[in-house]
Amino acid sequence: MWTTRSVCALLGLLALEGCQTAVLTPAGPIGAADRTILLDALAIMLAIVVPTILATLAFAWWFRASNSRARYLPNWSYSGRVELIVWSIPALVVFFLGGIAWIGSHLLDPARPLSSGTKPLEIQVVSLDWKWLFIYPEQGVASVNDLVAPAGVPLHFQITSASVFNVFFVPRLGSEIYSMYGMTTQLYLQADHGGIYHALSAHFSGDGFSDMAFDVHAVTPEQFSAWATATSASGPMLDEAAYRTLLTQSKNVKPYTYRAVQRDLYGGIVSQRLPPGEGPPTGQISPALSLRQEN
C-alpha cells in the first residue's frame, strides 16, 4: 500500500536522478578552486538564511495566541540594537561575497598560467556545427569530439568558433569559457589523475546542440606520446579542403582523428581567411512544426 510519504520520497528520487555532482568532485586544481569558491559562498549566504528561518519559526512560536507571556507592544517603533543587527549582517554578507568574487576572479583568470614546473601542452579548439575540433600544434595531429591529454600536465587551450557563440566546459576540470568567431580565448586546465571526464557545450547553438559533447581522456605522458605517434601514422590530413568539409553541419559525430594538420590552419580560422560555418538557421520554421490558428 503506497502512502503519501512513500510517493513523495519516490518523486524526490526521480527528480534527483538527472542531477550530477561533477562540479563538486573536481579532478584538477582549477575545478578544486571553483568548488572552494562555491562552498564558501554557500556558507556565507547560509549565515543569513539559516538565522532568518530560525528567527521566523521562533517568532511564530513565541507570539502564538496561547502564549500569555508574549508581550504585545503596539507603540514600539525603534531599537538601535535591532537596526544594527538587521543592517550589519547583510552588509557583512555582501562584503564577504564581494571579496570572494574579487580574489577568485584574479586567481582564476582563465588566461593565467598554472603554477607548474611542467611545460603546458598546447591545444587549439574550434567549435563547429555541431562538433568539436582539437588541434595539437606541437604533435601535428588533430581529433574530432575526442580530447586526449596527459594527466598532471597543464593544458593551455586556445579556443575559437567557426560560427556562432559556444561554451567549452569540462565540469570536473574547471572553468567554462566562450568560443567566439574571429576571436581567441585562452583557458588553462589540468587533470590531476587519469580518467575519462565528460565535457559538453554549455551554450545553445542550434539543432545539434544536445549531441555536442565529448570525452577528455586523461592518460599518462607515455600513453599520450604513444597515442600521438599512432595517430600520426594513419588517417586523413586536416588541410583547407578537409576543414571546409568539417564546416558542413552534422549531428552526433563519432570521434575520429587526423594524422597531420596544415600549417597555421588555426590562425586561418581565427583571422577569417577561411570561411565561417553555416550557423543555425534563423527566421525559419522547421517542417516538423505547424502553425495553429486560434479562432
Beta strands, then each sheet from edge to edge (+ up, - down):
strand 1: 121-128
strand 2: 131-136
strand 3: 141-144
strand 4: 146-150
strand 5: 155-161
strand 6: 166-169
strand 7: 177-179
strand 8: 185-189
strand 9: 195-201
strand 10: 213-219
strand 11: 237-238
strand 12: 256-258
strand 13: 260-261
sheet 1: 8+ 5- 1- 2+ 3- 12+
sheet 2: 4+ 10+ 9- 6+ 7-
sheet 3: 11+ 13+
end
